[in-house]
Amino acid sequence: MDSMHEIARTAIDQTPPACRVTAEHAAVIATNANALVAWGPQIAMGFYDTLYGHVPTATIFHEGERPMREQTLIGWWERTVRGPIDDDYWAWMAMVGLTHVVRRVTNPMMLAMADYVAEYVSINSYRLQLPEADRIRLVEGFDRVASMTRSIITYGYDHAMSAALYERAGMPEALLARLGDQTIREALVDAKSELGL
Ligand code: HEM
């Protein structure tokens, strides 16, 4: 298994630079950090109301776990808005991603909730009373944070699965990729007939 820094770096290298968090995004987030930190408890409440309100996500949690989960989300939010959003931050996101894999939190669940946070910022950004250009940059900044987090989490998931197959069953990544290609090519033939294409 690669290190968390390697996982994050590989995922980021695969995303076009035009889709990444820039110094300007980081600066507008940092300037508003105190006001944003104060949103933490509201974000955590809405986040977990959403997860507990849906059976497949609610069943991930152990009895009585919610207060602890809200606290870790508030901590994540504070670390995110205070910055720095640097290589160590992205390596931490790779680790946070794998923490969820072990609890059987799926990529669809993770990706949807990364969107949840970005959307919360977008809807509530007017509360910061910023000049419009700064407000737009801030909203875009959180979209980019969510997008890069999604890239790292999904890449980390794929990497963890292929590393497990290699380390536990001796299947090299290249062979796994070839077998995957073959299976997907066959599935695409069925998919075309399913969709009448
Ligand atoms: C982008 C979205 C998410 C973020 C940023 C996030 C953030 C975090 C963080 C920072 C931790 C603490 C990790 C640690 O202790 O090292 C954590 C733990 C956890 N999260 Fe999330 N989370 C997200 C989505 C989800 C979703 C969708 C679920 C469930 C459906 C979930 C369930 C959990 C659980 C069960 C743990 C405890 C893991 C353990 O056993 O240590 N999270 N989350």
Boltz pocket constraint, residues with backbone or C-beta under 6 A from the ligand:
constraints:
  - pocket:
      binder: B
      contacts: [[A, 51], [A, 56], [A, 57], [A, 58], [A, 60], [A, 61], [A, 69], [A, 72], [A, 73], [A, 76], [A, 95], [A, 96], [A, 99], [A, 100], [A, 103], [A, 105], [A, 106], [A, 109], [A, 110], [A, 111], [A, 113], [A, 114], [A, 149]]
      max_distance: 6.0
